[in-house]
Amino acid sequence: MSIHRLFDLTDKVAIVTGSTKGIGKAIAQSFAQAGARVVVSSRKEDKCAEVAAAIKGGGGEAIAVPCNISHKEQLRALVDATLKMWGRVDVLVCNAAVNPYNGPLAEIPDEAYDKIMDTNVKSNLWLCNMVIPQMAERRDGAVIIVSSISGLKGNDKLGAYGLSKAADMQLARNLAVEWGHSNIRVNCIAPGLVRTDFAKALWEDPKANAQAIASYPIGRLGEPEDIAGAALFLASPAGSFVTGHTLVVDGGSTIGSGRYT
């Protein structure tokens, strides 16, 4: 197989949640550049339309379908709109997530804990259960759940978020086992600190930013495009023998031992 074909998504249909900014937007754009028909989705209709228009303006194919992943009926509408437009879903990227609480687990309100777990884990399961069966009918499909290195490490402020992201890794493993016989691949990506609005509080402060960079062996923070490249690998023929895996994309932070500058 040629190098071009290894990373080719021509005519594949991909849903990417949380794809109007940051990591999700970069993934949607990279998929479109690889030939996929992309469903851009987030809570805000105008932002979805803006990103879809930009993809189409660059010669790609995209539609905008707003969706709050916390609502099961909206997820159902997202899938139905995709099937109505293009007849199938070949690639699903569960990227949307929330983190309404920073602090120790001893003090987390029940409402915040439930919101984190429901949105970051249960909603992903809902969406996978809606999408994977039609993939299985064709014996072809790839699911990518955007997790986090927070799911691999303890943290004194992101404990609940880390719990949800660790659960996403196990969700991917379980779905990979359950659906592997139908040639469905399910994987996670665990990014390190990436320069997005979602993580702005962790990197926009100059002192905190310098401390973070110092702890990354590669000497810089991640960019959304770094994660998009990993997603393209997992979605494309290049990743056809990878399933149940968590691909850590973190500049070496989880394997490092301290300061590097």
Secondary structure, 3 states (H helix, E strand, C coil): CCHHHHCCCCCCEEEEECCCCHHHHHHHHHHHHCCCEEEEECCCHHHHHHHHHHHHHCCCEEEECCCCCCCHHHHHHHHHHHHHHHCCCCEEEECCCCCCCCECHHHCCHHHHHHHHHHHHHHHHHHHHHHHHHHHHHCCEEEEEECCHHHCCCCCCEHHHHHHHHHHHHHHHHHHHHHHHHCEEEEEEEECCECCCCCHHHHCCHHHHHHHHHCCCCCCCECHHHHHHHHHHHHCHHHCCCCCCEEEECCCCCCCCCCCC
